[in-house]
Amino acid sequence: MGDHHHGPAKGITRWLTTTNHKDIGTMYLWFSFAMFLLGGAFAMVIRAELFQPGLQLIEPAFFNQMTTMHGLIMVFGAIMPAFVGLANWMIPLMIGAPDMALPRMNNWSFWILPFAFAILASSFFMEGGAPNFGWTFYAPLSTTYAPPSVTFFIFGVHILGLSSIMGAINIAATVMNMRAPGMTYMKMPLFVWTWFITAYLLIAVMPVLAGAVTMMLMDIHFGTSFFSAAGGGDPVLFQHIFWFFGHPEVYIIILPGFGVVSQVIPTFSRKRLFGYDSMVYATASIAFLSFIVWAHHMYTVGMPVAGELFFMYATMLIAVPTGVKVFNWISTMWRGAMTFETPMLFAIGFVVLFTMGGFTGLMLAIAPADFQYHDSYFVVAHFHYTMVAGAIFSMTCAVYYWLPKWCGRMYNETLGKTQFWVSFVGFNLTFFPQHFVGLAGMPRRIPDYALQFADFNLMSSVGAFIYGASQLLFLYNVVATIVAGEPVEKEQVWEGAEGLEWTVASPAPYHTFTTPPDVK
Amino acid sequence: MATESTGDYETYYVPEKSWLAFSATIGLVLGIYGAASVLNEKTFGDGITSSSVYMLSVGAAILAVTLYSWFSTVIQENRAGMNSAQLKHSYALGMQWFIFSEVMFFFAFFGALFYVRMLAGPWLAGGGEGGAMNALLWQGYEFSWPMASTPQESVGGAGAQLIANNGSFSSPHAFVDPWHLPLYNTLLLLSSSVTVHFAHVALKQGQRSRFNWWLGGTLLLGFAFVLLQIEEYYEAYTELGLTLESGIYGSTFFMLTGFHGFHVCLGAFMLGIQWLRSVRGGHFTADDHFGFEASSWYWHFVDVVWIGLFLFVYII
């Protein structure tokens, strides 16, 4: 220290030893994209097997491993780290901080991840194969009947949780303590707000997940009976604990996406965000409600009627703050001077498709109706509208929006728009028909199906391959931009953009805001 | 929108680079890979191999050395005056959020306890809408807490009922008397929270030797607590027949008290480090002693958890 270092260290040690929020953000983003491709490859295997009825390519046991690992890798390896990477890059820039509050711990949160997923992936080569009990790992499938690799899965989840908690603590401390003078809470960009609330959710529920897998570990190796009725425990207890984690988890996944879209839509509508305050309160309400709706995942498992009613009404209540958000986004666009660059296309695609996912969620919330939809492809269609068209679309949107700021070069707009339309068509072709097969009774997590579902499944598979190909286009576009994109000279990359991140040079220097700006 | 700040501003110290995080990762990953191998060899294999134990030990050692070096680095930075008030506040926030995450970890186990006692247990015995389940699967099972018999025992053992065949769960013949060891432990831990507060007051008044004595006393109370807890476990296993395998009662009893005991050890370890820092190194001043303050927050937290345990695990 003392003398100012303006550049990073050289070679691989730069990445192993870095404390710089931009370096760490970059590592998170690339890691999550690698995991996205791996989880996507598993999805391709699943869709290839389901291309036609009957067993063609893989054994049912391996199919189960594919669905399990696809879910685990996408949730914990792709979406969550992608948004943490985005938080690392953008939050200090948006609030005028020199770095994250706890820079060394920041690096630890990242480096745990590649190793945790290496352990998880290594379970494919273990006796009995990889985890095959679904990404929700319900007991007793994940205890009494689990392959031995479950132990590695449990410890993997433990250290993933450690990474998430440390990452979230860092983000919460940064938001609370590192804002530039004058930046009050209600002046923070909405992306920062949504991440602050997400960080709170993460710190609240990741330890509960750790508790759940610890109980599994004890049941498997030390003779306890948390999830065994023979000893007085209850397998349903697992589902309660899991979903107490799992439901806030889905908001952990989507809230930062809400934040991204709330930055992008005002920029390309050239208007201020409509209803900023109500956006903040809506986000907080969603976070609060997420703690009291978990059992809507468990209507058919056996619950007193009073419980079903409580969870049904509480769940339907979530539509209110979510509706506030959707109306605010639309009102922001209303009479705006709109242009449709790639980030805006993904943001609008997000609003349309996520709203559909929200509506199917409302259908699933209705307990008596859910008895028919439960465990069918309708559920698969619903949550892919929120996870893919919600989280992944908003993430892609964020990459296109801030890429010029990150690398100082502009992406190819034609290619970007092409990628959007290919993704949009591929995505809907994949998942829209799944609503129909689900309502008609096709169960999820099976490698074979009845003949009457053949046509829709064929469409789904074709759509999935198109969607998969569109991600290679995305990769190509990003790499081509970094290597040879048109340099952008201005700080203000987008005409209508507001915020501190657009006051620093493009590409953003290695160290920014070492002296905080004054925010008026 | 923004201009360069003109006011007084202390630079926020951002370390240039550090091997600590990567080294801690290597230790952590080796350790858990070794631990998972050990457990799998114990449960599914032909016995624990020395290579797994070796891996676990090496990983744990690397992690321990790294964390030692990490914390000493942070302490040295602070003593060298590199930490601005703002940075110190970041550490305080980090600790507060960490304690919140610990609260939620215990919440999961308390939740399991309440769910079993209030809902799942009575249902197994035919209460609520569980009548058919009791008649068809667990005939004759009656629920009580502490649990006098397991459903498996009620139907005549693991062989008698297909879905009971995943372990052997035998109920204890007696239960821990809350008004004996647990009561002593409650008194020990509650008074240790008071003594650590006195230590804090002494430190804020700049009275070093009083601080050292009160903190030393807190540590002794903590050690006494752990010793009594070991005694209680020993009696449970040898005299009461209460073990991890005593059905859900034993499971919740040992997991809740065990994790709490582990946290007491961790808290005592943290306070012990602060005691050594003060006694041997003369660290801490009246207005700069966050290492001690954070440890004392943690100590109060394990105390509060104990009150929950004493009420809901032992008494009620």
Chai-1 contact restraints between the chains, C-beta under 6 A:
chainA,res_idxA,chainB,res_idxB,connection_type,confidence,min_distance_angstrom,max_distance_angstrom,comment,restraint_id
A,H5,B,E16,contact,1.0,0.0,6.0,A-B,restraint_1
A,A9,B,K17,contact,1.0,0.0,6.0,A-B,restraint_2
A,L16,B,F22,contact,1.0,0.0,6.0,A-B,restraint_3
A,T17,B,K17,contact,1.0,0.0,6.0,A-B,restraint_4
A,T17,B,S18,contact,1.0,0.0,6.0,A-B,restraint_5
A,T17,B,W19,contact,1.0,0.0,6.0,A-B,restraint_6
A,T19,B,P15,contact,1.0,0.0,6.0,A-B,restraint_7
A,T19,B,S18,contact,1.0,0.0,6.0,A-B,restraint_8
A,P98,B,Y12,contact,1.0,0.0,6.0,A-B,restraint_9
A,P98,B,V14,contact,1.0,0.0,6.0,A-B,restraint_10
A,D99,B,V14,contact,1.0,0.0,6.0,A-B,restraint_11
A,A101,B,S90,contact,1.0,0.0,6.0,A-B,restraint_12
A,L102,B,S90,contact,1.0,0.0,6.0,A-B,restraint_13
A,L102,B,G94,contact,1.0,0.0,6.0,A-B,restraint_14
A,P103,B,V14,contact,1.0,0.0,6.0,A-B,restraint_15
A,R104,B,S18,contact,1.0,0.0,6.0,A-B,restraint_16
A,R104,B,L20,contact,1.0,0.0,6.0,A-B,restraint_17
A,R104,B,A21,contact,1.0,0.0,6.0,A-B,restraint_18
A,N107,B,A21,contact,1.0,0.0,6.0,A-B,restraint_19
A,W108,B,A21,contact,1.0,0.0,6.0,A-B,restraint_20
A,W108,B,A24,contact,1.0,0.0,6.0,A-B,restraint_21
A,W111,B,A21,contact,1.0,0.0,6.0,A-B,restraint_22
A,W111,B,F22,contact,1.0,0.0,6.0,A-B,restraint_23
A,W111,B,T25,contact,1.0,0.0,6.0,A-B,restraint_24
A,I112,B,T25,contact,1.0,0.0,6.0,A-B,restraint_25
A,F115,B,V29,contact,1.0,0.0,6.0,A-B,restraint_26
A,T144,B,N166,contact,1.0,0.0,6.0,A-B,restraint_27
A,P148,B,N40,contact,1.0,0.0,6.0,A-B,restraint_28
A,P148,B,F44,contact,1.0,0.0,6.0,A-B,restraint_29
A,T151,B,A36,contact,1.0,0.0,6.0,A-B,restraint_30
A,T151,B,L39,contact,1.0,0.0,6.0,A-B,restraint_31
A,T151,B,N40,contact,1.0,0.0,6.0,A-B,restraint_32
A,F152,B,A36,contact,1.0,0.0,6.0,A-B,restraint_33
A,F155,B,I32,contact,1.0,0.0,6.0,A-B,restraint_34
A,F155,B,A36,contact,1.0,0.0,6.0,A-B,restraint_35
A,I165,B,S101,contact,1.0,0.0,6.0,A-B,restraint_36
A,I169,B,G94,contact,1.0,0.0,6.0,A-B,restraint_37
A,I169,B,W97,contact,1.0,0.0,6.0,A-B,restraint_38
A,A172,B,W97,contact,1.0,0.0,6.0,A-B,restraint_39
A,A173,B,S90,contact,1.0,0.0,6.0,A-B,restraint_40
A,A173,B,L93,contact,1.0,0.0,6.0,A-B,restraint_41
A,A173,B,G94,contact,1.0,0.0,6.0,A-B,restraint_42
A,M176,B,L93,contact,1.0,0.0,6.0,A-B,restraint_43
A,N177,B,H89,contact,1.0,0.0,6.0,A-B,restraint_44
A,N177,B,S90,contact,1.0,0.0,6.0,A-B,restraint_45
A,N177,B,L93,contact,1.0,0.0,6.0,A-B,restraint_46
A,I203,B,W97,contact,1.0,0.0,6.0,A-B,restraint_47
A,I203,B,F100,contact,1.0,0.0,6.0,A-B,restraint_48
A,I203,B,S101,contact,1.0,0.0,6.0,A-B,restraint_49
A,A204,B,M104,contact,1.0,0.0,6.0,A-B,restraint_50
A,P207,B,S101,contact,1.0,0.0,6.0,A-B,restraint_51
A,P207,B,M104,contact,1.0,0.0,6.0,A-B,restraint_52
A,P207,B,F105,contact,1.0,0.0,6.0,A-B,restraint_53
A,V208,B,M104,contact,1.0,0.0,6.0,A-B,restraint_54
A,V208,B,A108,contact,1.0,0.0,6.0,A-B,restraint_55
A,G211,B,F105,contact,1.0,0.0,6.0,A-B,restraint_56
A,G211,B,A108,contact,1.0,0.0,6.0,A-B,restraint_57
A,G211,B,F109,contact,1.0,0.0,6.0,A-B,restraint_58
A,H221,B,L39,contact,1.0,0.0,6.0,A-B,restraint_59
A,H221,B,T43,contact,1.0,0.0,6.0,A-B,restraint_60
A,F222,B,L244,contact,1.0,0.0,6.0,A-B,restraint_61
A,G223,B,G167,contact,1.0,0.0,6.0,A-B,restraint_62
A,G223,B,L244,contact,1.0,0.0,6.0,A-B,restraint_63
A,G223,B,E245,contact,1.0,0.0,6.0,A-B,restraint_64
A,T224,B,L244,contact,1.0,0.0,6.0,A-B,restraint_65
A,T224,B,S251,contact,1.0,0.0,6.0,A-B,restraint_66
A,S225,B,F169,contact,1.0,0.0,6.0,A-B,restraint_67
A,S225,B,G247,contact,1.0,0.0,6.0,A-B,restraint_68
A,S225,B,I248,contact,1.0,0.0,6.0,A-B,restraint_69
A,S225,B,S251,contact,1.0,0.0,6.0,A-B,restraint_70
A,F226,B,S251,contact,1.0,0.0,6.0,A-B,restraint_71
A,S228,B,N166,contact,1.0,0.0,6.0,A-B,restraint_72
A,A229,B,P151,contact,1.0,0.0,6.0,A-B,restraint_73
A,A230,B,P151,contact,1.0,0.0,6.0,A-B,restraint_74
A,A230,B,Q152,contact,1.0,0.0,6.0,A-B,restraint_75
A,A230,B,A164,contact,1.0,0.0,6.0,A-B,restraint_76
A,A230,B,F169,contact,1.0,0.0,6.0,A-B,restraint_77
A,G231,B,T150,contact,1.0,0.0,6.0,A-B,restraint_78
A,G231,B,F169,contact,1.0,0.0,6.0,A-B,restraint_79
A,G231,B,G247,contact,1.0,0.0,6.0,A-B,restraint_80
A,G231,B,I248,contact,1.0,0.0,6.0,A-B,restraint_81
A,G232,B,M147,contact,1.0,0.0,6.0,A-B,restraint_82
A,G232,B,T150,contact,1.0,0.0,6.0,A-B,restraint_83
A,G232,B,P151,contact,1.0,0.0,6.0,A-B,restraint_84
A,G232,B,G247,contact,1.0,0.0,6.0,A-B,restraint_85
A,G232,B,I248,contact,1.0,0.0,6.0,A-B,restraint_86
A,G233,B,I248,contact,1.0,0.0,6.0,A-B,restraint_87
A,D234,B,A120,contact,1.0,0.0,6.0,A-B,restraint_88
A,L237,B,A112,contact,1.0,0.0,6.0,A-B,restraint_89
A,L237,B,Y115,contact,1.0,0.0,6.0,A-B,restraint_90
A,I241,B,A108,contact,1.0,0.0,6.0,A-B,restraint_91
A,L500,B,A2,contact,1.0,0.0,6.0,A-B,restraint_92
A,T503,B,A2,contact,1.0,0.0,6.0,A-B,restraint_93
A,T515,B,S5,contact,1.0,0.0,6.0,A-B,restraint_94
A,T515,B,Y9,contact,1.0,0.0,6.0,A-B,restraint_95
A,P516,B,S5,contact,1.0,0.0,6.0,A-B,restraint_96
A,P517,B,A2,contact,1.0,0.0,6.0,A-B,restraint_97
A,D518,B,T3,contact,1.0,0.0,6.0,A-B,restraint_98
A,D518,B,S5,contact,1.0,0.0,6.0,A-B,restraint_99
A,V519,B,A2,contact,1.0,0.0,6.0,A-B,restraint_100
